Amino acid sequence: MSGHFRDPRAEPAWLRWTLCALALGFLALFLAVPVAAVFAQAFSKGWQVYAAAIREPMALAAVKLTVIVAAIVVPLNTAFGLAAAWAVARFRFRGKQLLVTLIDLPFSVSPVVAGMLFVLLFGAQGLLGPWLTERGVRILFALPGIVLATLFVTLPFVARQLIPLMESQGAAEEEAALTLGASGWKTFLWVTLPKIRWALLYGLILTNARAMGEFGAVSVVSGHIRGRTNTIPLHVEILYNEYQFAAAFAVASLLTLLALVTLAAQAGLARRLRDG
């Protein structure tokens, strides 16, 4: 059978160089050029305008809210991802396939549609809206709604990184630890966690990046209240719509830096995962 496969090095040099040039050109056009354009526009009016846009009270409020949402969402979805991965990889139960399908649901539902679902559920005319209003509980156009929408769109990342890894590793080491008298928590902390730590961190980084950069679902449930419910992406949209282009790109550069750091961390962790 091996005779049917050709060594890639046997291909003509011109073909290899052409393919490499096409790949690099594609990356430059759709990645490097947009990133460079963001920073060029951000600093187009000088450092002072850039710094003023970042230090502006509404921008600082957007940054603060974004960090708060990420600080709530990332630990919750990390805990959920660990629990879901443990259940799927270590146990057999009715509804297991349904659980896996529900974990993947945010990947197949538009974030805007997800936001609309929360409006239909918690809005003034929604299923629970009147009951919540009577008790003075506010979900939409407030922090709880933003957190719920962000939780939904970031739910799969940790679980999806851990489930295939834990299934491939098997449960032999955990079973041996339990047989030797280790408790469930000790087994998890000293046997399971060291084996999955890089995949867990990988999923955590992706969750954090999506939580900070989410626009669609948050846009629907936030109400766009300046200084209160605008996250960084929403603040960028408002600035751009008001033709404050330098300020908009200055704030957008924060998300761009986050994306670059995420890519670098993702590449390093992917190498760790390949090396075992």
MIDOSE-1310 file (N, C-alpha, C; in nm, 2 decimals, decimal comma, always signed):
residues 276
msgh	+0,08/-0,12/+0,00/+0,00/+0,00/+0,00/+0,08/+0,13/+0,00; +0,20/+0,12/+0,06/+0,29/+0,24/+0,07/+0,33/+0,29/-0,07; +0,32/+0,20/-0,17/+0,36/+0,25/-0,31/+0,26/+0,35/-0,36; +0,14/+0,36/-0,30/+0,04/+0,45/-0,36/+0,06/+0,59/-0,31
frdp	+0,15/+0,61/-0,21/+0,18/+0,75/-0,15/+0,31/+0,80/-0,20; +0,31/+0,93/-0,24/+0,43/+0,99/-0,29/+0,49/+1,07/-0,18; +0,62/+1,07/-0,17/+0,70/+1,16/-0,08/+0,68/+1,31/-0,13; +0,62/+1,40/-0,03/+0,61/+1,54/-0,08/+0,73/+1,60/-0,13
raep	+0,85/+1,55/-0,08/+0,98/+1,61/-0,13/+1,01/+1,57/-0,27; +0,93/+1,47/-0,32/+0,95/+1,43/-0,46/+0,88/+1,53/-0,56; +0,80/+1,62/-0,51/+0,73/+1,71/-0,60/+0,83/+1,81/-0,65; +0,80/+1,87/-0,77/+0,90/+1,97/-0,83/+0,91/+2,09/-0,73
awlr	+1,03/+2,14/-0,73/+1,06/+2,26/-0,64/+0,97/+2,37/-0,67; +0,94/+2,40/-0,80/+0,86/+2,51/-0,84/+0,72/+2,50/-0,78; +0,67/+2,37/-0,77/+0,53/+2,35/-0,72/+0,53/+2,38/-0,57; +0,63/+2,33/-0,50/+0,64/+2,36/-0,35/+0,65/+2,51/-0,32
wtlc	+0,74/+2,58/-0,40/+0,75/+2,72/-0,37/+0,63/+2,80/-0,41; +0,56/+2,75/-0,51/+0,43/+2,82/-0,55/+0,32/+2,80/-0,45; +0,31/+2,68/-0,39/+0,21/+2,66/-0,29/+0,24/+2,74/-0,16; +0,37/+2,74/-0,13/+0,41/+2,82/-0,01/+0,39/+2,97/-0,03
alal	+0,41/+3,02/-0,15/+0,39/+3,16/-0,18/+0,24/+3,19/-0,17; +0,16/+3,10/-0,23/+0,01/+3,12/-0,22/-0,04/+3,13/-0,08; +0,01/+3,03/+0,01/-0,03/+3,03/+0,15/+0,01/+3,16/+0,22; +0,14/+3,20/+0,20/+0,19/+3,32/+0,27/+0,12/+3,44/+0,22
gfla	+0,09/+3,45/+0,09/+0,01/+3,56/+0,03/-0,13/+3,57/+0,09; -0,19/+3,45/+0,10/-0,33/+3,45/+0,16/-0,32/+3,50/+0,31; -0,23/+3,45/+0,39/-0,21/+3,50/+0,52/-0,19/+3,65/+0,53; -0,10/+3,70/+0,44/-0,07/+3,84/+0,44/-0,19/+3,92/+0,41
lfla	-0,27/+3,88/+0,31/-0,38/+3,95/+0,27/-0,50/+3,96/+0,37; -0,52/+3,84/+0,43/-0,64/+3,83/+0,52/-0,60/+3,84/+0,67; -0,48/+3,84/+0,71/-0,44/+3,85/+0,85/-0,34/+3,97/+0,87; -0,23/+3,97/+0,81/-0,13/+4,07/+0,84/-0,17/+4,21/+0,80
vpva	-0,23/+4,22/+0,68/-0,28/+4,35/+0,63/-0,39/+4,41/+0,72; -0,49/+4,34/+0,76/-0,59/+4,40/+0,84/-0,54/+4,44/+0,98; -0,45/+4,35/+1,04/-0,39/+4,38/+1,17/-0,31/+4,51/+1,16; -0,23/+4,52/+1,05/-0,15/+4,64/+1,03/-0,24/+4,76/+1,01
avfa	-0,35/+4,75/+0,94/-0,44/+4,86/+0,92/-0,50/+4,91/+1,05; -0,53/+4,82/+1,14/-0,59/+4,86/+1,26/-0,50/+4,95/+1,34; -0,37/+4,91/+1,35/-0,28/+4,99/+1,43/-0,24/+5,12/+1,35; -0,24/+5,11/+1,22/-0,21/+5,23/+1,14/-0,32/+5,34/+1,17
qafs	-0,44/+5,29/+1,16/-0,55/+5,38/+1,19/-0,56/+5,43/+1,33; -0,52/+5,34/+1,42/-0,53/+5,38/+1,57/-0,43/+5,49/+1,60; -0,31/+5,49/+1,53/-0,21/+5,59/+1,56/-0,20/+5,70/+1,45; -0,31/+5,70/+1,37/-0,30/+5,80/+1,25/-0,30/+5,94/+1,30
kgwq	-0,36/+5,97/+1,42/-0,36/+6,11/+1,47/-0,26/+6,13/+1,59; -0,17/+6,03/+1,60/-0,07/+6,05/+1,70/-0,09/+5,98/+1,83; +0,01/+5,97/+1,92/+0,00/+5,90/+2,04/-0,10/+5,97/+2,14; -0,10/+6,10/+2,14/-0,19/+6,17/+2,23/-0,34/+6,13/+2,21
vyaa	-0,38/+6,13/+2,08/-0,52/+6,10/+2,05/-0,54/+5,95/+2,08; -0,44/+5,87/+2,06/-0,46/+5,72/+2,09/-0,48/+5,71/+2,24; -0,39/+5,77/+2,32/-0,39/+5,76/+2,47/-0,52/+5,82/+2,52; -0,57/+5,93/+2,46/-0,69/+5,99/+2,51/-0,81/+5,90/+2,48
aire	-0,81/+5,83/+2,37/-0,92/+5,74/+2,34/-0,93/+5,62/+2,43; -0,81/+5,57/+2,47/-0,81/+5,46/+2,57/-0,84/+5,50/+2,71; -0,81/+5,62/+2,75/-0,83/+5,67/+2,88/-0,97/+5,74/+2,90; -1,04/+5,75/+2,79/-1,17/+5,82/+2,80/-1,26/+5,74/+2,89
pmal	-1,34/+5,80/+2,97/-1,43/+5,73/+3,07/-1,51/+5,62/+3,02; -1,58/+5,65/+2,90/-1,66/+5,54/+2,84/-1,58/+5,42/+2,80; -1,46/+5,45/+2,75/-1,38/+5,34/+2,70/-1,33/+5,26/+2,82; -1,29/+5,33/+2,93/-1,25/+5,26/+3,05/-1,37/+5,18/+3,11
aavk	-1,49/+5,23/+3,11/-1,61/+5,16/+3,15/-1,63/+5,03/+3,07; -1,61/+5,04/+2,94/-1,63/+4,93/+2,85/-1,52/+4,82/+2,88; -1,40/+4,86/+2,90/-1,29/+4,77/+2,94/-1,32/+4,70/+3,07; -1,36/+4,78/+3,17/-1,40/+4,72/+3,30/-1,51/+4,62/+3,29
ltvi	-1,61/+4,65/+3,21/-1,72/+4,56/+3,20/-1,68/+4,43/+3,13; -1,60/+4,45/+3,02/-1,55/+4,33/+2,95/-1,47/+4,24/+3,04; -1,38/+4,30/+3,12/-1,30/+4,22/+3,21/-1,39/+4,15/+3,32; -1,49/+4,22/+3,37/-1,58/+4,16/+3,47/-1,65/+4,04/+3,41
vaai	-1,70/+4,06/+3,29/-1,78/+3,95/+3,22/-1,69/+3,83/+3,20; -1,56/+3,85/+3,15/-1,47/+3,74/+3,13/-1,43/+3,67/+3,26; -1,42/+3,75/+3,37/-1,38/+3,70/+3,50/-1,49/+3,61/+3,56; -1,62/+3,63/+3,52/-1,73/+3,55/+3,56/-1,74/+3,43/+3,47
vvpl	-1,74/+3,45/+3,34/-1,77/+3,35/+3,24/-1,66/+3,24/+3,24; -1,53/+3,28/+3,24/-1,43/+3,18/+3,22/-1,42/+3,08/+3,33; -1,43/+3,11/+3,46/-1,43/+3,01/+3,56/-1,55/+2,92/+3,55; -1,67/+2,98/+3,52/-1,79/+2,90/+3,52/-1,79/+2,80/+3,40
ntaf	-1,75/+2,84/+3,28/-1,74/+2,75/+3,17/-1,62/+2,65/+3,18; -1,52/+2,69/+3,26/-1,41/+2,59/+3,29/-1,46/+2,48/+3,37; -1,54/+2,52/+3,48/-1,59/+2,42/+3,57/-1,69/+2,33/+3,49; -1,78/+2,39/+3,41/-1,87/+2,31/+3,33/-1,80/+2,22/+3,24
glaa	-1,70/+2,27/+3,17/-1,62/+2,19/+3,07/-1,56/+2,07/+3,14; -1,50/+2,09/+3,25/-1,44/+1,98/+3,33/-1,54/+1,88/+3,37; -1,65/+1,92/+3,42/-1,76/+1,83/+3,46/-1,82/+1,75/+3,34; -1,84/+1,82/+3,24/-1,90/+1,76/+3,12/-1,80/+1,66/+3,06
awav	-1,67/+1,70/+3,05/-1,57/+1,61/+2,99/-1,56/+1,48/+3,08; -1,56/+1,50/+3,21/-1,55/+1,39/+3,30/-1,66/+1,29/+3,28; -1,79/+1,35/+3,27/-1,90/+1,27/+3,26/-1,91/+1,19/+3,13; -1,87/+1,26/+3,02/-1,88/+1,20/+2,89/-1,77/+1,09/+2,87
arfr	-1,65/+1,12/+2,92/-1,53/+1,04/+2,90/-1,52/+0,92/+2,99; -1,59/+0,93/+3,11/-1,57/+0,83/+3,22/-1,69/+0,75/+3,25; -1,81/+0,79/+3,20/-1,93/+0,72/+3,24/-2,02/+0,69/+3,12; -2,10/+0,59/+3,14/-2,20/+0,55/+3,04/-2,34/+0,58/+3,10
frgk	-2,42/+0,66/+3,04/-2,55/+0,69/+3,09/-2,65/+0,73/+2,98; -2,77/+0,72/+3,01/-2,87/+0,76/+2,91/-2,87/+0,91/+2,89; -2,88/+0,95/+2,77/-2,87/+1,10/+2,74/-2,73/+1,15/+2,71; -2,63/+1,06/+2,71/-2,49/+1,10/+2,69/-2,47/+1,17/+2,55
qllv	-2,53/+1,11/+2,45/-2,52/+1,17/+2,32/-2,59/+1,30/+2,31; -2,70/+1,31/+2,38/-2,78/+1,44/+2,39/-2,69/+1,55/+2,45; -2,62/+1,51/+2,56/-2,53/+1,61/+2,63/-2,42/+1,66/+2,53; -2,36/+1,56/+2,46/-2,26/+1,60/+2,36/-2,32/+1,70/+2,26
tlid	-2,44/+1,67/+2,21/-2,50/+1,75/+2,11/-2,53/+1,89/+2,17; -2,58/+1,90/+2,29/-2,61/+2,03/+2,35/-2,48/+2,11/+2,37; -2,37/+2,04/+2,40/-2,24/+2,11/+2,42/-2,20/+2,18/+2,29; -2,23/+2,12/+2,18/-2,20/+2,17/+2,04/-2,30/+2,27/+1,99
lpfs	-2,41/+2,28/+2,06/-2,52/+2,37/+2,01/-2,48/+2,51/+1,98; -2,40/+2,58/+2,07/-2,36/+2,72/+2,04/-2,28/+2,73/+1,91; -2,21/+2,62/+1,86/-2,14/+2,63/+1,74/-2,23/+2,64/+1,62; -2,35/+2,59/+1,63/-2,44/+2,59/+1,52/-2,55/+2,69/+1,52
vspv	-2,56/+2,77/+1,63/-2,66/+2,87/+1,65/-2,59/+3,01/+1,63; -2,65/+3,10/+1,55/-2,60/+3,23/+1,54/-2,60/+3,30/+1,67; -2,49/+3,38/+1,71/-2,49/+3,45/+1,83/-2,61/+3,55/+1,84; -2,65/+3,61/+1,73/-2,76/+3,70/+1,73/-2,89/+3,63/+1,77
vagm	-2,91/+3,51/+1,71/-3,02/+3,42/+1,74/-3,02/+3,39/+1,89; -2,90/+3,35/+1,94/-2,89/+3,32/+2,09/-2,93/+3,44/+2,17; -2,89/+3,56/+2,13/-2,93/+3,68/+2,21/-3,08/+3,70/+2,20; -3,14/+3,67/+2,09/-3,29/+3,69/+2,07/-3,36/+3,59/+2,16
lfvl	-3,30/+3,47/+2,18/-3,36/+3,37/+2,27/-3,37/+3,42/+2,41; -3,26/+3,49/+2,45/-3,27/+3,55/+2,59/-3,37/+3,66/+2,60; -3,39/+3,74/+2,49/-3,49/+3,84/+2,49/-3,63/+3,78/+2,50; -3,65/+3,67/+2,43/-3,78/+3,60/+2,43/-3,80/+3,54/+2,57
lfga	-3,70/+3,51/+2,64/-3,71/+3,44/+2,77/-3,72/+3,55/+2,88; -3,64/+3,65/+2,88/-3,63/+3,75/+2,99/-3,68/+3,88/+2,96; -3,73/+3,91/+2,83/-3,77/+4,04/+2,80/-3,90/+4,08/+2,87; -3,94/+4,20/+2,85/-4,06/+4,25/+2,92/-4,19/+4,17/+2,88
qgll	-4,19/+4,13/+2,75/-4,30/+4,05/+2,70/-4,26/+3,90/+2,69; -4,15/+3,86/+2,75/-4,10/+3,73/+2,74/-4,17/+3,63/+2,83; -4,12/+3,51/+2,83/-4,18/+3,40/+2,91/-4,17/+3,43/+3,06; -4,05/+3,48/+3,11/-4,02/+3,51/+3,25/-4,02/+3,65/+3,28
gpwl	-4,03/+3,74/+3,17/-4,01/+3,88/+3,19/-4,11/+3,94/+3,30; -4,24/+3,92/+3,28/-4,33/+3,98/+3,38/-4,31/+3,94/+3,52; -4,28/+3,81/+3,54/-4,25/+3,76/+3,67/-4,13/+3,82/+3,74; -4,02/+3,84/+3,65/-3,90/+3,90/+3,70/-3,92/+4,05/+3,73
terg	-4,00/+4,12/+3,65/-4,03/+4,26/+3,67/-4,10/+4,28/+3,80; -4,19/+4,20/+3,83/-4,27/+4,21/+3,96/-4,18/+4,20/+4,08; -4,07/+4,13/+4,06/-3,98/+4,11/+4,18/-3,85/+4,20/+4,17; -3,85/+4,29/+4,07/-3,74/+4,39/+4,06/-3,61/+4,33/+4,01
vril	-3,62/+4,21/+3,94/-3,50/+4,15/+3,89/-3,48/+4,19/+3,75; -3,36/+4,24/+3,72/-3,33/+4,29/+3,58/-3,23/+4,20/+3,52; -3,26/+4,13/+3,41/-3,17/+4,05/+3,34/-3,12/+4,12/+3,21; -3,21/+4,16/+3,13/-3,17/+4,22/+3,00/-3,12/+4,36/+3,03
falp	-3,04/+4,41/+2,94/-2,98/+4,55/+2,95/-2,91/+4,57/+3,08; -2,85/+4,47/+3,13/-2,77/+4,47/+3,26/-2,67/+4,36/+3,26; -2,58/+4,36/+3,36/-2,48/+4,26/+3,36/-2,52/+4,12/+3,35; -2,63/+4,08/+3,42/-2,67/+3,93/+3,41/-2,70/+3,89/+3,27
givl	-2,77/+3,97/+3,19/-2,80/+3,93/+3,05/-2,67/+3,92/+2,97; -2,57/+4,01/+2,99/-2,45/+4,00/+2,91/-2,37/+3,87/+2,95; -2,37/+3,84/+3,08/-2,30/+3,72/+3,13/-2,37/+3,60/+3,07; -2,50/+3,59/+3,08/-2,57/+3,47/+3,02/-2,55/+3,45/+2,87
atlf	-2,55/+3,56/+2,80/-2,53/+3,55/+2,65/-2,38/+3,51/+2,63; -2,29/+3,56/+2,70/-2,15/+3,52/+2,68/-2,12/+3,38/+2,73; -2,19/+3,34/+2,84/-2,18/+3,20/+2,88/-2,22/+3,10/+2,77; -2,33/+3,14/+2,71/-2,38/+3,05/+2,60/-2,29/+3,03/+2,49
vtlp	-2,24/+3,14/+2,43/-2,15/+3,14/+2,31/-2,01/+3,08/+2,34; -1,97/+3,08/+2,47/-1,84/+3,03/+2,50/-1,84/+2,89/+2,57; -1,96/+2,84/+2,58/-1,98/+2,71/+2,66/-1,90/+2,59/+2,60; -1,89/+2,57/+2,47/-1,82/+2,45/+2,42/-1,67/+2,44/+2,43
fvar	-1,60/+2,55/+2,44/-1,46/+2,55/+2,42/-1,38/+2,46/+2,51; -1,40/+2,47/+2,64/-1,32/+2,38/+2,73/-1,36/+2,24/+2,72; -1,49/+2,21/+2,71/-1,54/+2,07/+2,70/-1,49/+2,01/+2,57; -1,49/+2,08/+2,46/-1,45/+2,03/+2,33/-1,30/+2,00/+2,33
qlip	-1,22/+2,07/+2,40/-1,08/+2,04/+2,41/-1,05/+1,92/+2,50; -1,13/+1,90/+2,60/-1,10/+1,79/+2,70/-1,16/+1,66/+2,66; -1,28/+1,65/+2,60/-1,35/+1,53/+2,58/-1,27/+1,43/+2,50; -1,22/+1,47/+2,38/-1,15/+1,37/+2,30/-1,02/+1,33/+2,37
lmes	-0,95/+1,42/+2,44/-0,83/+1,39/+2,50/-0,85/+1,29/+2,62; -0,95/+1,31/+2,70/-0,98/+1,22/+2,81/-1,03/+1,09/+2,76; -1,10/+1,08/+2,65/-1,14/+0,95/+2,60/-1,03/+0,87/+2,54; -0,93/+0,94/+2,48/-0,81/+0,87/+2,43/-0,72/+0,82/+2,54
qgaa	-0,71/+0,90/+2,65/-0,63/+0,86/+2,76/-0,68/+0,74/+2,84; -0,81/+0,72/+2,84/-0,87/+0,62/+2,92/-0,87/+0,65/+3,07; -0,92/+0,55/+3,15/-0,94/+0,57/+3,29/-0,86/+0,48/+3,38; -0,76/+0,41/+3,31/-0,68/+0,31/+3,39/-0,61/+0,37/+3,51
eeea	-0,55/+0,48/+3,49/-0,47/+0,54/+3,60/-0,56/+0,59/+3,71; -0,67/+0,65/+3,68/-0,77/+0,69/+3,78/-0,82/+0,57/+3,86; -0,85/+0,46/+3,79/-0,90/+0,34/+3,86/-0,80/+0,29/+3,95; -0,67/+0,29/+3,90/-0,56/+0,24/+3,99/-0,55/+0,32/+4,12
altl	-0,56/+0,46/+4,10/-0,55/+0,55/+4,22/-0,66/+0,52/+4,31; -0,78/+0,50/+4,26/-0,90/+0,48/+4,35/-0,88/+0,34/+4,42; -0,83/+0,24/+4,35/-0,81/+0,11/+4,41/-0,71/+0,12/+4,52; -0,61/+0,21/+4,51/-0,51/+0,22/+4,61/-0,55/+0,31/+4,73
gasg	-0,68/+0,36/+4,72/-0,73/+0,43/+4,84/-0,74/+0,58/+4,82; -0,70/+0,63/+4,71/-0,71/+0,78/+4,69/-0,86/+0,82/+4,68; -0,89/+0,94/+4,73/-1,02/+0,99/+4,72/-1,05/+1,04/+4,58; -1,17/+1,07/+4,55/-1,20/+1,13/+4,42/-1,13/+1,26/+4,39
wktf	-1,13/+1,35/+4,49/-1,06/+1,48/+4,47/-0,91/+1,46/+4,45; -0,85/+1,37/+4,53/-0,71/+1,35/+4,51/-0,68/+1,29/+4,38; -0,76/+1,20/+4,34/-0,74/+1,14/+4,21/-0,75/+1,24/+4,10; -0,84/+1,33/+4,11/-0,86/+1,43/+4,01/-0,74/+1,53/+4,01
lwvt	-0,70/+1,57/+4,13/-0,59/+1,67/+4,14/-0,45/+1,62/+4,10; -0,43/+1,49/+4,14/-0,29/+1,44/+4,12/-0,27/+1,34/+4,01; -0,38/+1,29/+3,95/-0,37/+1,20/+3,84/-0,43/+1,26/+3,71; -0,56/+1,30/+3,72/-0,63/+1,35/+3,60/-0,58/+1,49/+3,55
lpki	-0,58/+1,58/+3,65/-0,54/+1,72/+3,61/-0,41/+1,74/+3,54; -0,30/+1,67/+3,60/-0,17/+1,68/+3,53/-0,17/+1,63/+3,38; -0,26/+1,54/+3,35/-0,26/+1,48/+3,22/-0,34/+1,57/+3,12; -0,43/+1,65/+3,17/-0,51/+1,74/+3,08/-0,48/+1,89/+3,10
rwal	-0,38/+1,92/+3,17/-0,35/+2,06/+3,20/-0,33/+2,15/+3,08; -0,26/+2,10/+2,98/-0,24/+2,18/+2,86/-0,36/+2,20/+2,78; -0,44/+2,10/+2,76/-0,57/+2,11/+2,69/-0,66/+2,20/+2,76; -0,66/+2,19/+2,90/-0,75/+2,27/+2,98/-0,71/+2,42/+2,96
lygl	-0,58/+2,45/+2,96/-0,54/+2,59/+2,95/-0,57/+2,63/+2,81; -0,56/+2,55/+2,71/-0,59/+2,58/+2,57/-0,73/+2,62/+2,56; -0,82/+2,54/+2,61/-0,97/+2,58/+2,61/-1,00/+2,70/+2,69; -0,93/+2,72/+2,80/-0,95/+2,84/+2,88/-0,91/+2,97/+2,81
iltn	-0,80/+2,96/+2,73/-0,76/+3,08/+2,65/-0,86/+3,11/+2,54; -0,90/+3,01/+2,48/-1,00/+3,03/+2,37/-1,13/+3,09/+2,43; -1,17/+3,04/+2,54/-1,29/+3,09/+2,61/-1,28/+3,24/+2,65; -1,17/+3,27/+2,70/-1,14/+3,41/+2,74/-1,14/+3,50/+2,62
aram	-1,08/+3,46/+2,51/-1,07/+3,54/+2,39/-1,21/+3,56/+2,33; -1,29/+3,46/+2,33/-1,43/+3,47/+2,27/-1,51/+3,56/+2,37; -1,50/+3,54/+2,50/-1,58/+3,62/+2,59/-1,55/+3,77/+2,58; -1,42/+3,80/+2,56/-1,39/+3,95/+2,55/-1,42/+4,00/+2,41
gefg	-1,43/+3,92/+2,31/-1,45/+3,97/+2,17/-1,59/+3,95/+2,12; -1,68/+3,89/+2,20/-1,82/+3,86/+2,16/-1,89/+3,99/+2,13; -1,96/+3,99/+2,01/-2,04/+4,10/+1,97/-2,19/+4,07/+1,95; -2,22/+3,97/+1,87/-2,36/+3,95/+1,83/-2,45/+3,93/+1,94
avsv	-2,43/+3,83/+2,03/-2,52/+3,80/+2,13/-2,53/+3,91/+2,24; -2,41/+3,97/+2,27/-2,41/+4,07/+2,37/-2,48/+4,20/+2,31; -2,47/+4,22/+2,19/-2,53/+4,34/+2,13/-2,68/+4,34/+2,14; -2,74/+4,22/+2,13/-2,88/+4,20/+2,14/-2,93/+4,23/+2,29
vsgh	-2,86/+4,18/+2,39/-2,91/+4,18/+2,52/-2,86/+4,30/+2,60; -2,77/+4,38/+2,55/-2,70/+4,48/+2,63/-2,78/+4,61/+2,64; -2,85/+4,65/+2,53/-2,92/+4,77/+2,53/-2,83/+4,89/+2,49; -2,70/+4,87/+2,47/-2,60/+4,97/+2,43/-2,61/+5,10/+2,52
irgr	-2,61/+5,08/+2,65/-2,61/+5,19/+2,74/-2,47/+5,23/+2,77; -2,43/+5,35/+2,73/-2,30/+5,39/+2,74/-2,26/+5,40/+2,89; -2,14/+5,35/+2,92/-2,09/+5,35/+3,05/-2,14/+5,24/+3,15; -2,24/+5,17/+3,09/-2,30/+5,07/+3,18/-2,31/+4,93/+3,12
tnti	-2,35/+4,92/+2,99/-2,37/+4,78/+2,93/-2,29/+4,77/+2,80; -2,20/+4,86/+2,77/-2,12/+4,85/+2,65/-1,99/+4,78/+2,68; -1,97/+4,67/+2,61/-1,84/+4,60/+2,62/-1,74/+4,67/+2,52; -1,62/+4,62/+2,51/-1,53/+4,68/+2,41/-1,58/+4,67/+2,27
plhv	-1,62/+4,56/+2,22/-1,67/+4,56/+2,08/-1,79/+4,65/+2,06; -1,88/+4,66/+2,15/-1,99/+4,75/+2,13/-1,95/+4,90/+2,13; -1,85/+4,93/+2,22/-1,80/+5,07/+2,22/-1,73/+5,10/+2,09; -1,66/+5,01/+2,04/-1,59/+5,03/+1,91/-1,70/+5,06/+1,80
eily	-1,80/+4,98/+1,80/-1,91/+5,01/+1,70/-1,97/+5,15/+1,71; -2,00/+5,19/+1,84/-2,05/+5,32/+1,86/-1,96/+5,43/+1,81; -1,83/+5,42/+1,84/-1,73/+5,52/+1,80/-1,73/+5,53/+1,65; -1,73/+5,41/+1,58/-1,72/+5,40/+1,44/-1,84/+5,47/+1,37
neyq	-1,96/+5,44/+1,43/-2,08/+5,49/+1,37/-2,09/+5,64/+1,39; -2,02/+5,70/+1,49/-2,01/+5,84/+1,51/-1,90/+5,91/+1,44; -1,83/+5,83/+1,35/-1,72/+5,88/+1,27/-1,60/+5,92/+1,35; -1,59/+5,86/+1,47/-1,46/+5,88/+1,55/-1,37/+5,77/+1,51
faaa	-1,32/+5,77/+1,39/-1,24/+5,66/+1,34/-1,11/+5,63/+1,42; -1,04/+5,73/+1,45/-0,91/+5,71/+1,52/-0,94/+5,65/+1,66; -1,04/+5,70/+1,73/-1,08/+5,65/+1,86/-1,13/+5,51/+1,85; -1,21/+5,48/+1,75/-1,26/+5,34/+1,73/-1,15/+5,24/+1,71
fava	-1,05/+5,28/+1,62/-0,94/+5,19/+1,60/-0,85/+5,18/+1,71; -0,84/+5,28/+1,79/-0,75/+5,28/+1,91/-0,81/+5,18/+2,01; -0,94/+5,18/+2,04/-1,00/+5,08/+2,13/-1,00/+4,94/+2,06; -1,02/+4,94/+1,93/-1,01/+4,81/+1,86/-0,88/+4,74/+1,87
sllt	-0,77/+4,83/+1,88/-0,64/+4,77/+1,89/-0,62/+4,69/+2,02; -0,70/+4,72/+2,12/-0,69/+4,64/+2,25/-0,73/+4,50/+2,22; -0,84/+4,48/+2,14/-0,89/+4,35/+2,10/-0,79/+4,28/+2,01; -0,73/+4,36/+1,92/-0,63/+4,31/+1,83/-0,51/+4,25/+1,90
llal	-0,47/+4,32/+2,00/-0,36/+4,28/+2,09/-0,39/+4,15/+2,16; -0,52/+4,14/+2,21/-0,57/+4,02/+2,27/-0,56/+3,90/+2,18; -0,61/+3,93/+2,05/-0,61/+3,82/+1,95/-0,47/+3,77/+1,92; -0,37/+3,87/+1,91/-0,23/+3,83/+1,88/-0,17/+3,75/+2,00
vtla	-0,20/+3,79/+2,12/-0,15/+3,71/+2,24/-0,22/+3,58/+2,24; -0,35/+3,57/+2,21/-0,42/+3,44/+2,20/-0,36/+3,35/+2,10; -0,33/+3,40/+1,98/-0,27/+3,32/+1,88/-0,13/+3,26/+1,92; -0,05/+3,35/+1,98/+0,08/+3,31/+2,03/+0,07/+3,20/+2,14
aqag	-0,02/+3,22/+2,23/-0,04/+3,12/+2,34/-0,10/+2,99/+2,28; -0,19/+3,01/+2,18/-0,25/+2,89/+2,12/-0,15/+2,81/+2,05; -0,06/+2,87/+1,98/+0,05/+2,80/+1,91/+0,14/+2,73/+2,00; +0,18/+2,80/+2,11/+0,26/+2,73/+2,21/+0,20/+2,61/+2,28
larr	+0,07/+2,62/+2,31/+0,00/+2,51/+2,37/-0,02/+2,40/+2,28; -0,05/+2,43/+2,15/-0,07/+2,33/+2,05/+0,06/+2,24/+2,04; +0,18/+2,31/+2,05/+0,30/+2,24/+2,04/+0,32/+2,15/+2,17; +0,28/+2,20/+2,28/+0,28/+2,12/+2,40/+0,20/+2,00/+2,39
lrdg	+0,08/+2,02/+2,33/-0,02/+1,90/+2,32/+0,04/+1,80/+2,22; +0,10/+1,84/+2,11/+0,16/+1,75/+2,02/+0,27/+1,67/+2,08; +0,35/+1,74/+2,17/+0,46/+1,67/+2,23/+0,42/+1,58/+2,35; +0,29/+1,59/+2,39/+0,24/+1,51/+2,50/+0,27/+1,57/+2,63
